[in-house]
Amino acid sequence: MQAMEGGVNGISSFLKDKGIFTEQEHRKVTELVDKGNRADSSKLLLSLVMGKGSRARRVMWESFVRMRHGVPKLNKILKEIQELGADSFDYMDIAHGLSELPSNLKDLQQKHKETLRVQTETLRVNTILIKEKVKIFQLVDRYAELTVISNVRDRTLVEHELLARGRDHEEWREKHLRRELEKIRTDQLFQSSFSQRKSESGNSAAVSGVPGIGKTTMVQKIVYDWATGKIYPHFQFVFSFKFRDLNTINCRINLRNLILFFYPYLGNILGELWKNPEGLLFIFDGLDEFKDTIDFADNRRNTDPQSMCTDPECWCEVSDIVYSLIQHKLLPGCSVLVTSRPTALHLLEKAEISVWAEILGFVGDERKEYFNKFFEDQTVAAAVFKHVEENEILYTMCYNPSYCSILALSLGPFFTQRDRKQQQVPKTITQLYSYYIYNILKNHGHEIENPRDVLLKLGEMAYTGVSQKKIVFGNADLIEYNLQPSQFLSGFLMELLERDDSAQSVVYTFPHLTIQEFVSALTQFLTPDPGDIGKLLSEAHSEEDGRFEIFLRFVAGLSSPQSARPLEEFLGKFPHQTTCRVIDWVKEKVEGQIGDTETETGKRKLLNTFHYLFESQNKALAENTVGSVKTLSFSGLGLTPIDCAALSHVIGLCDTIKHLDLQQCHIQCEGLQRLGPVLHKCQELSLGGNKVGDSGVKLLSAALRNPECKIQKLDLWDNDLTDSCAEDLASVLSTNRSLIDLNLGYNKLGDSGVKRLSVALRNPDYKIQKLDLWDNDLTDSCAEDLASVLSTNRSLIDLNLGYNKLGDSGVKRLSVALRNPDCKIQKLDLWDNDLTDSCAEDLVSALSTNRSLTYLNLGNNKLGDSGVKRLSVALRNPDCKIQPLIHLYKNTLTDSCAEDLVSVLCTNQSLRFLNLGLNSFTGQSVPALRRLILTCRSLKWIWLWGNRFSSNGRRQLESLRGSRSGQTVKL
């Protein structure tokens, strides 16, 4: 049913054509598709077919086969059926056979399932409350479904991992909503339809996701669902390991003892299990946390006796066991699932991975569902989510479940305690984390003698971890920083570090990477002697892989009184000297970066400094550093809504931005919404290539209607605009008094859209001077409306209609307007408009009478020799004003028209540019062309490339190169 969603219309049409569906049934199905309810339409179609008998079902399968190549998911299913053979029920029999166990193993399998069920059925959640330090929930009640996609993007990390994935997430979210991304359920990870690599010896799957996205919880849910009989019935036994636990094994070991280390009750049956590896699933969670590096590209592992591990009883390193299972050298036929952060994915590039997947996190309403499940009081849940939704900084990062948890824990008290003022609710990330720590201090600070000292030591350990990309700590690490493990008896430290003692050796992690980074930043304000903090920040800023990016934002944010004040209540005043030095460092970075936006790296660094300004909430600092900036260019740099929010904050503090260039920044509608309140301050606004769509134009309309709007030039090329936005544009154009240049090229406004725009363009108060409608699916149907605009509009002087299909009939109508003495147009572009010599007479008439037109582009049409000969008559007319440029590129011209054309142009001493490229001139035209080049002294450029000159003719023309200073002859 899910696979059908991509082709419901086609399948329903096929069923109607074959007499299975009535017209009414077909309409009901397609109406749901038109409303965007593809899932419901697929469900209805299947329901109708199943109620009509075997012939209807057979015809439906026939439609699947016919449509398979246009519907990727359907194609995968059909391929899988083909691979399984003529009788796909054989596959179910095989799976059933695998799950059937000898009676002596059934009891132990049941014990194993019960053990795993008990281990995985609950979730422990920290609450930061003194009465309930930890809440325990049933997994099934708390688990929020995550979106997992069946591909993974492994990119070179050039910024903080969370930001990089957040950036991708916005793009993936849009693709998912447009159904361009294929969603994969956790029970489908070993289906061959999702496999990118076929293997006869077993399946290995890799699931990637940023810290806190839910990899470990997903593994817990998979194990729980298997243990309770919901998924993977063909696996007889599942063994789940965490790499952080495997780190505690410091000796050689074999697979038998590794399993017994965690599941000691299975000792007597492992020999039996080795005989049927197809019934075994091994799960390894957290490859990025493994202390050893597994190089799957290292062929020595296949030949070195010390590293080879092909027998479950063979003694070797833990890394060799993991390698051999994934590569199917050990127990070939078994299945393996590995999870990892994106930063460690490169380790698996050469591995025998069949299925790749990435946890996208929460998409759409899944975010809201999380908050509803988190709070028992749904009124509080709604209030918290509303605040998050309205705050672009907070909302953007809500794709991450751990971040949602931090939000809920930090914001919850503001909506449950009457003494908290609503205006104090955190708005920046730093403020949010300040209140997170504040709540811990408030509820647990009394449990420890000197919380400032403990936080200082903890922060020093956290900073070392950030600098070394280390997120798992042991007792030795705590002791090194004078943090006694016994302190974990207090709730205070338990809230900042999560203790995992499931292995023989205890390990600690921060609840989320960003908490580790915040505590690292906080330490800089707790140390009595900050030393040269500017040097430390500069060194962190110089790291190219972005590991310090969030850390630096937190440091900048903690210089703000709004972020510092709640913490100072328990930790004492932050040193004024440290705060001043941080502000000076931010000022230095912004001023040093403001003019360096030529490269992508320069643009990214400038954007990062804007985030520092945003987090600092220091209005005076922002005004001093960027208040007088005139141009901001981030073209070609992908911007997330959170980036747009920071940029909006900065622009809001600038006097006037002459030019804001955001071309091809992928800001889409959500990013534009963040920028909306400040766009009216820009004089030139370049938003081309951003796919903002019709809804984006609605947002822009608000800026253009602003009485203080300064926008003079607006570029909206290639933004997926259709005729649906024309009404909004027309309304704005009728009232706006600043806009004079509007680029709507490379969109799909169509004739109906231009008809609506024309109503506004005929308004005598309309100030637009330049309008670009290049490649907008225009035909002769809108020519009458355009002609009306040309006849009545007094300001429009430049109109680009290139790459449309106006045709001869369209130009005939335009020519009537061009002959009107009230027509003020000076520049008209008709490139590639299906014009032939049939419209030449109309153009001649227009050119002979029009007193304003000085530029006419007729390139890439089919005027031919006869058409150009007629045009030559008009060009000889002394009243014809066409002067500087003549485009006749690719117009099927031959030697027949050369003499007429040249004789006219030789008398024109204002001609500067002539394009005759890609025609059919031969050596016969060379004398006339030489005469033109030598006679027309104003001619600076003449393009003749793509013609049919002989070698001798080319030499004659090449000899004229440089004959006059500043003249270019392009052959």
Secondary structure, DSSP 8 states (H G I E B T S, - for coil): -TGGGGGHHHHHHHHHHTTSS-HHHHHHHHHHHHTT-HHHHHHHHHHHHHTS-HHHHHHHHHHHHHHGGG-HHHHHHHHHHHHH-S-THHHHHHHHHHH---HHHHHHHHHHHHHHHHHHSEEEEE---SS-SEEEEEHHHH----EEES--------S-HHHHHHHHHHHHHHHHHTT-S-B--GGGTT-GGG-SS--SS-EEEEEE--TTSSHHHHHHHHHHHHHTTSS-TT-SEEEEEEHHHHTT--S-B-HHHHHHHH-GGGTTTHHHHHT-GGGEEEEEE-GGG-SS---TT-GGGGT-TTT---STT--B-HHHHHHHHHTTSSSTT-EEEEEE-GGGGGGGTTS--SEEEEEEE--TTHHHHHHHHH-SSHHHHHHHHHHHHH-HHHHHGGGSHHHHHHHHHHHGGGGT-TTS-GGGS--SHHHHHHHHHHHHHHHHGGGSS-HHHHHHHHHHHHHHHHHHT---EEHHHHHHTT--GGGGGSHHHHHHSEEE-SSSS-EEE-SSHHHHHHHHHHHTTT-S---SHHHHHHHHHH-TT-TTHHHHHHHHHHTSHHHHHHHHHHH----HHHHHHHHHHHHHHHHHHTT--SSHHHHHHHHHHHHHHHHHT-HHHHHHHHTT--EEE-TT----HHHHHHHHHHHHTSS-EEEEE-TT---HHHHHHHHGGGGGGEEEEE-TTS--HHHHHHHHHHHHHSTT----EEE--SS--BGGGHHHHHHHHHH-SS--EEE--SSB-HHHHHHHHHHHHT-TT----EEE--SS--BGGGHHHHHHHHHH-SS--EEE--SSB-HHHHHHHHHHHHTSTT----EEE--SS--BGGGHHHHHHHHHH-SS--EEE--SSB-HHHHHHHHHHHHHSTT----SEEE-TTS---GGGHHHHHHHHTT-TT--EEE--SS---GGGHHHHHHHHHH-TT--EEE-TTS---HHHHHHHHTTTTSSTT-EEE-
